[in-house]
């Protein structure tokens, strides 16, 4: 069975240039999910105010099954690429729908900052903590 896990290989990420390459990284070995990702991303990108009231028309327009659409939508939401807006949200005029989210970008930035911070922290207390971690593994 082929793997569907995201492989965030740093050399591969540094070579990414296009949206279709990003789709292949986020949805490896599944062309239907890649097509659904591209359809959602492009439709949302070019929608008025980058707001879509529903995603079902995207599936119908692009010949995608609703099951595939829901699977891809759920993964995009878990990753923090898109977010659902409730009808109680004043910012979007009390309309319900889908928008881009900054959660993914913020999470990646936090991961990079944390890695740099942990690498740079060099004192005796931190050294004991770091070495104590080995006893738990």
N, C-alpha and C positions, 0 to 999 in steps of 0.2 A: 504494500500500500504506500502511496506517495504521501509525503508529509505536507500538511497545510499550515505548519507553524511559521510565524514570521521570523526570518533570519536577518537580524540587524548587524550584518557584517560591515565594519567601518569602511573597508576598502570599496565594498559594493555601494554603500550609501554615498560615498564621495564621488562616485561616477554617475549617479542619477542625474538626469537632465530633463526628462519629460514626464508627463502625467501617466502615460502608459507604463513607464518603468516603475513608477511609484505603485501603481496598481499591481504589478507583478510581484513587488516586494510584500505588499500588504495582504495579497490574496494569491499565494504561490500555488501553482499547479491546478488552477481552476479558472478557465477562460470565461465561464459564465459569470462568476463572481467579479472578475476583473471588468467585464463589460457593464455589469450593474453598478460597480463603483464609479466607473467613468461616466456613466449616464447620470447618476445622482450628482456627482461632483460638477460636471459641466452644466447641467440644468440649474443647479443651485448657484453656480458662479455667475451665470448670465441672467438669472431671474431679477425682476425689479426689486431693488433693495436687498438682494441676495436672501430672499425669503420665499419659500415654497409652502403653500397651504397644505399640500398633500403630496405624497410620493407615488401613489398609485398611477397617476397619469404618466409619470416617467416610465414606469414598467410597460404600460400599454403602448406608449409611443415608440419604445425601443424593442418591443417584442420579448420582454423578459417575463418570466413567471413571477407570480406574487410571492411564492415561497422563496425564490432566489432574492427578490427584492428585500423581503423581511430579514433574511439571513445577513445580507450585506449591510442593511440599515442598522441592525443590531450590533454588528461588529464595528461599524463606523462610529456608532454612539459610544460603545465601550472604550474604543481607542481615544475618544474625545475629539473626533474630527467634525461631527455634527451634533446638534442639540435640538431637542424638542422645545418649542415655546408654547406655553399654555395661553389660553384665551384671557387670562388675568394679567398678562404682562403688558404694562403700559407702554414700554419702549417700542413694541411692535404694533401699537394701535389696538390692543385687545384682540388680536387675531391669533388663531392657533395654527402652528405650522412648524417648519424646519429651517434652521439657519446653520451657518458654519460656527464652530466652536474653537476657542483658543486653548482648551484644556490640554490637547496633545502637545502643542508647541510649548506651553508652560511646563508640562511634565518633563519634556526632553531637556529644556533649559535647566530645570531644577536638578535633574540627574547629572548633567554636565557640571553644574556648579558644585554639587555635593561631592562628586568625584575629585574635582580640583581641590576643594576644601580639605577632604580627607587625606589627600596625597601631600598637601602642604603642611598639615598640622604635625609638628615635630616637637614634642616635649615628653618628659619622663612619665607623667600620668597617662598620657595617650598611649605611650609605648606599652605600659603594663596592660591597659585595656585591650589593645590590639593583640598582644601575645596571649592574653587570657581567652580570647576567642577560639584559639586552637584547642583548648581543653574541652570545649563544648562540641567540637566536630569530631 
